[in-house]
Amino acid sequence: MTEKYTLVITVANRVGVLARISGLLSSRGINIESIVGCRTENPDVYQVHLVIRGTPELVQKISKQVQKLIDTIKVVDIPHKKGGPIREFMFAKIPARKDRSEILDIVNMFGAKIVDISPSFLTVDLSGPTRKIDQFMEMMKPFGIREYIRSGQIAVGS
């Protein structure tokens, strides 16, 4: 049975590292559901968070193959079904008309933050589990969502 996993891959900050990782996955027919890359406390080291689906055996095999890539320092696979700290970040631009107070009530209920206000729009940021962000987006649909961007999932291994 396929499950969702986040691969947290620590790599040397070199040109082409991400291309080699994504090439390895695509050559094996594995789709990347989301990808987030970021610098660590050491500017020469990056972390790449990939969300993929697969059987535990397949994910373990992929982890070992990624570990063999030249610039890979460490690979941790985190199964989503264990319910560890897996979060996502989202910005949404919402039209602010006469129903602004209703929007603010929902924003407060979800613990989101208003990061920009204009006469026409509110820009909101929210972080949390994917389900929470999905629920927030559903609650905002009646007000109209002008645009939004989601980071993809990130996780911290134990």
Residue, then its C-alpha position, 0 to 999 in steps of 0.5 A: m500500500t502506498e503512503k505519503y512520505t517526506l524525504v528530508i535530504t541534506v546536501a552540499n550547496r552545489v549547482g545541479v544537486l536538485a536536478r540530480i535528485s529529481g532526475l533519480l526520482s523521475s527515472r524511477g517513475i516517482n512523482i514529487e508532490s511538493i518540494v521545498g529547498c532551503r539553506t541551513e545554519n551553514p550556507d554551504v549546506y541545504q535541506v531539500h524536503l520532497v513529498i512522495r508516495g510509495t510503499p515503505e520498501l520503495v521509499q527505503k530503496i529511494s532513500k538509499q539511492v539518493q544517499k549515494l548521490i555525490d553531494t548528499i550528506k544525509v537522507v531521512d524519510i518521514p512517514h506521514k501516517k505517524g503524525g509527526p510535525i509536518r507543516e505547510f505555509m500559505f499566503a492568500k490574497i482575499p478581496a476585502r469588501k463590506d464583509r471584512s469583519e467576517i474574514l477577520d473572524i475566520v482569520n483569527m479562528f485559524g490563528a492566521k495573520i494579516v500581513d498586508i491590508s489595502p482598500s481592496f485586499l487582505t493578504v493572509d499568512l497561515s502555517g500548519p498541517t495541510r488539513k488546516i490550510d485546506q479548511f481555511m481555504e474552503m472557509m475563504k471560498p465564499f469571499g473569493i480568493r484572488e490568488y494564493i501560494r502554498s509552500g509544500q510540506i516540510a517536516v522535522g525528523s525525530 
